[in-house]
Amino acid sequence: MSTPGKFRLNVAGILMDARGRILICERLGNAGAWQFPQGGVDDGETLEQALFRELQEEIGVDKTSYRVSAQKGPYHYA
């Protein structure tokens, strides 16, 4: 799946536990750079499929361990 311009369509997950804490991760090899788990959408994937795959790949969280409670976007940046 692609978007107009040079950027690839992307998904990101904001994971919150029962106590309201949000997971944010520091990038490997880039101290002080923080982000939510995220990544590109592959051709033929839905946004939800991409989210499940990226969370598994990036932080090892299986899709049976959480539920998607909201979806926002799309956002476009220049």
C-alpha positions as CSV (number, residue, x, y, z in Angstrom):
1,M,0.0,0.0,0.0
2,S,1.5,3.4,-0.9
3,T,0.6,7.0,-0.4
4,P,1.1,10.0,-2.7
5,G,4.7,11.4,-2.6
6,K,7.8,9.7,-1.4
7,F,6.5,8.3,1.9
8,R,5.2,4.8,2.5
9,L,1.9,4.3,4.4
10,N,2.7,3.6,8.0
11,V,1.0,2.3,11.2
12,A,1.9,2.9,14.8
13,G,0.6,1.5,18.0
14,I,0.1,3.2,21.3
15,L,-0.1,0.5,23.9
16,M,-1.7,1.3,27.3
17,D,-1.9,-1.1,30.2
18,A,-4.7,-1.4,32.8
19,R,-3.0,1.2,35.0
20,G,-3.0,3.8,32.2
21,R,0.8,3.6,31.5
22,I,1.8,4.0,27.8
23,L,4.6,2.2,26.2
24,I,7.2,4.4,24.4
25,C,10.4,2.9,23.1
26,E,13.9,4.3,22.7
27,R,15.4,3.6,19.2
28,L,18.3,1.2,19.1
29,G,21.5,3.0,18.3
30,N,19.9,6.4,18.6
31,A,20.0,7.4,22.3
32,G,17.3,10.0,23.2
33,A,15.1,9.2,20.2
34,W,11.8,7.9,21.4
35,Q,8.8,6.6,19.5
36,F,5.9,4.3,19.5
37,P,6.2,0.9,17.8
38,Q,5.6,1.5,14.1
39,G,6.4,0.5,10.6
40,G,5.3,0.4,7.0
41,V,2.2,-1.2,5.5
42,D,3.1,-4.0,3.0
43,D,1.4,-4.3,-0.4
44,G,-1.9,-6.3,0.1
45,E,-2.0,-5.7,3.8
46,T,-4.8,-4.0,5.7
47,L,-3.9,-1.4,8.3
48,E,-4.9,-3.8,11.0
49,Q,-2.8,-6.6,9.6
50,A,0.2,-4.3,9.4
51,L,-0.3,-3.2,13.0
52,F,-0.4,-6.8,14.2
53,R,2.7,-7.7,12.2
54,E,4.7,-4.6,13.3
55,L,3.9,-5.0,17.0
56,Q,5.0,-8.7,16.8
57,E,8.2,-7.8,14.9
58,E,9.2,-4.7,16.8
59,I,8.3,-5.7,20.4
60,G,7.2,-9.3,20.3
61,V,3.6,-8.7,21.3
62,D,1.2,-11.2,19.9
63,K,-2.2,-9.9,18.6
64,T,-4.0,-12.0,21.1
65,S,-2.5,-10.0,23.9
66,Y,-4.3,-6.7,23.2
67,R,-7.3,-5.2,21.5
68,V,-7.5,-2.2,19.1
69,S,-9.8,0.3,20.8
70,A,-9.4,3.2,18.4
71,Q,-8.0,4.1,15.0
72,K,-7.0,7.7,14.0
73,G,-5.8,9.2,10.8
74,P,-4.7,9.2,8.2
75,Y,-2.2,12.0,8.9
76,H,-0.1,13.6,6.2
77,Y,3.1,15.6,6.8
78,A,5.0,17.7,4.3
